[in-house]
Amino acid sequence: PVFFKDNFGGDFSYYDLDKIHFFASLLSELGDSRLLIQNLDNFQNWLTSEHDSAALKIQALCCIMSVCKRCPQLLYEQDRGRKIEAALQRTLSRASLETKTISSTGVFGFKFLA
């Protein structure tokens, strides 16, 4: 779309980070991947940076996967693959491995959760 190319030269780093995840998924599905390739460094930075926006990280990963599906050689440039792998490993290693079991007991028609 012309809007994404004309505004800020298509560089997503100038856009409001709270709004990018609304249209990034659309861009990852477009047939023309030039805009995604142009912003591959931005997607990598958003995925690997320390911020709390899960939506932005998810969209960044989707866009990276879309680019790599079309141009896999770009994953090996500038050691992108290792940086992305390290970011995913950090994210997954911080995830809780605990599971919570909820049991209930019925007494006089009331359920009590434990």
N, C-alpha and C positions, 0 to 999 in steps of 0.2 A: 504493500500500500504506500501511496505517495506520502501520507502523513508521517510515517516512520522514517522515510528517507530524507524528507525535506527539513524536518524539525531537528535541530542540533546536529545536522549532518548524519543522522542515524545512530549517533553514539548514545547508548542507553545510560551511560554513567551520568548524564546530565538530567535524566528524568527523575521524578519523585519515586524513591525506592518503595514507598508504600503502595504505589499504583502499578508498578511494573508487572507484578504477578498477575494482574488482570488481563494483560494482553500478550504476555510472553508465551502462553500456551497456544494462542492463535498463530503467532509467528513460527512456532516450532512445527506447525502443520502445513505451512505454505510450501508450494513447490520450489520457489526461488529461495535459496539458502544464503544469498550474498549478505543479507542483513544479519543473519545469525552468525555467519563466519566473521563478519566485521566486529561483532560484539562477543566473540568467544572469550576473550580475556576478561570482559566484564562478568560473564556468567561464571567463569572460574573464580574470580575474586569474590563474588557473592556467595558461591558455594563454600569456599574455603575460609572466609572471614568469620570472625567471632561476633555474631549478632543473633538476636532472638527470633528473627522472622523466618519461621519454618516454611511459610508459603513461598517466600522468595528463594529459599534454598531448594525447595522442590521444583519450582519452575526453572531455576538455573540448571539443575541436573537434567530436567527434561529437554531443555534447549541444547545442552552439551551432548546428550545422547542423540538428539536429532541431527546435529552437525556431524557427529562421529559416524552415524549410520550412512550418511551421504559422502563424507570425506574422512575416512578413518585415519589417514596419514596426519591429519591435524592434531590428533591426540598425542602423537610422538614429538611434535615440535615443541621446543622450549620446555621440555619435561612436564608437559601438562598432565599426562597420564599418572605420573607418580604423585603430583600435587593433589589431584582429584582423589586418587586412591587413599592418600594419607588423610584427607579431610573426611572421607567416608569412614575410614577406620576409627578416627577420633570420635565421630558422631556415634558410631555403633558401640564403641567401647564405653561411652558415657551412659548408654541406655541401661536402665535397670533390668536385672535378670530375675528379679523377684516376681513371684506370682502370688496373688492373694486368693485364698479360698474362702468362700462365703458359705456358711451352712445356716440352716434355719431350723428352728424347733417350733412346733405348734403346740400351744397350751390354751385350752378353753377357746379355740377358734382364732387366737391371735398368733401371728408369726413373729418370732424373735430371731434377729440376725446376729450371728457371732462371727 
